[in-house]
Every structure is written in structure tokens, then in C-alpha cells.
Amino acid sequence: MAVKSVTYLQVERKKQKRVESLKEASRQVKARQKIALWVVQHYDGQKTIKTIEVGKIYTYGILASGGRSVSVIINVMILGLNNL
């Protein structure tokens, strides 16, 4: 009976980690959408925006005290944004 309870706890722990992973992924998607919206609103270029790609958000320092950065690709033109 002890073996069943251990395997049950392991399965529950895996389920909990998966839920946390999905929540983190949705937070990342929302943050990327906000960045893309900001870029579209503040972009002053000669050509119109056809495609926009937002890379992974990197955090520096303890609790983001060193700032954050992300790469944004607009129409295959690369822009680097620091300290968002």
C-alpha cells in the first residue's frame, strides 16, 4: 500500500508541474503580445509592418534588478530592446 501512495504522489507532483508550466507559458505569451503591441504603436519606419516576431524575454540580476531584454524582428529587420 505504501508503494501505491508514493506513485500517486509522484503522479500528482507531475500534474502540478505541468499546470505550473502551462501558466508560465501563458504569461510569456501575454508579455510577448504586450511587447509586440508597444512596438507597433511606437515604430517609425519607412515600410509598413508585415511580420513581427518577439523573442524570449531575458531577465538579468536578482528579481530583475539588472533589467530585462528581448529581441524583436520586424520584416526580417532585427531590433534589440533593453530595459523594458
Backbone torsions as a table, in degrees:
resi	resn	phi	psi	omega
1	MET	NA	-32.8	179.1
2	ALA	-65.7	-33.4	179.5
3	VAL	-66.5	-40.2	179.4
4	LYS	-63.8	-40.2	-178.6
5	SER	-68.5	-35.3	178.8
6	VAL	-67.7	-45.1	179.0
7	THR	-65.8	-36.5	177.2
8	TYR	-61.3	-44.3	179.1
9	LEU	-64.5	-38.0	178.4
10	GLN	-65.0	-41.4	178.6
11	VAL	-64.9	-43.2	179.1
12	GLU	-63.8	-39.3	179.1
13	ARG	-64.0	-41.1	178.0
14	LYS	-64.1	-41.4	178.3
15	LYS	-62.0	-42.9	-179.2
16	GLN	-64.8	-41.3	178.2
17	LYS	-64.0	-38.0	179.0
18	ARG	-65.3	-41.8	178.6
19	VAL	-63.1	-43.4	178.7
20	GLU	-63.6	-39.0	178.8
21	SER	-64.1	-42.0	178.1
22	LEU	-65.2	-38.3	178.2
23	LYS	-64.5	-43.0	179.7
24	GLU	-64.7	-39.5	178.9
25	ALA	-64.1	-39.7	179.4
26	SER	-69.1	-34.0	175.9
27	ARG	-64.2	-41.6	178.8
28	GLN	-63.1	-41.8	179.7
29	VAL	-63.2	-44.0	179.7
30	LYS	-63.8	-41.3	179.4
31	ALA	-64.9	-40.8	178.0
32	ARG	-65.2	-37.8	177.9
33	GLN	-64.5	-39.9	177.6
34	LYS	-63.1	-41.9	179.5
35	ILE	-64.9	-43.6	179.3
36	ALA	-61.3	-41.5	178.4
37	LEU	-63.0	-43.5	179.5
38	TRP	-61.8	-43.6	-179.6
39	VAL	-63.0	-43.5	-179.9
40	VAL	-62.7	-40.0	-178.4
41	GLN	-71.1	-30.2	-173.7
42	HIS	-109.8	6.1	-178.0
43	TYR	-79.8	123.8	176.3
44	ASP	-117.3	90.8	-180.0
45	GLY	-129.9	166.8	-179.0
46	GLN	-74.6	-35.6	-177.6
47	LYS	-97.8	154.9	176.6
48	THR	-76.5	156.9	179.6
49	ILE	-82.2	119.5	176.7
50	LYS	-102.9	-43.2	178.1
51	THR	-132.7	147.2	176.8
52	ILE	-140.9	131.2	178.3
53	GLU	-126.4	130.8	179.6
54	VAL	-112.3	124.4	-178.5
55	GLY	-81.4	-170.8	-179.9
56	LYS	-68.6	144.1	178.7
57	ILE	-89.0	120.2	-180.0
58	TYR	-101.2	137.8	-179.2
59	THR	-114.9	135.2	-178.6
60	TYR	-117.2	145.3	177.7
61	GLY	82.5	-179.1	179.7
62	ILE	-82.2	123.9	-178.8
63	LEU	54.2	40.1	177.1
64	ALA	63.6	26.6	179.1
65	SER	-70.1	-21.5	178.8
66	GLY	-89.5	-2.0	178.2
67	GLY	101.3	179.3	179.5
68	ARG	-132.7	155.0	176.4
69	SER	-143.4	157.4	-179.5
70	VAL	-152.8	150.8	174.7
71	SER	-103.5	140.3	-179.0
72	VAL	-126.4	129.9	178.7
73	ILE	-113.9	119.4	179.7
74	ILE	-116.6	118.8	179.9
75	ASN	48.5	41.6	-179.9
76	VAL	63.9	24.4	172.1
77	MET	-110.1	124.9	-171.9
78	ILE	-93.4	129.3	175.0
79	LEU	-120.8	140.5	174.8
80	GLY	-109.9	128.1	178.9
81	LEU	-115.2	127.6	-179.8
82	ASN	-117.3	153.9	176.8
83	ASN	52.4	62.1	178.8
84	LEU	-78.2	NA	NA
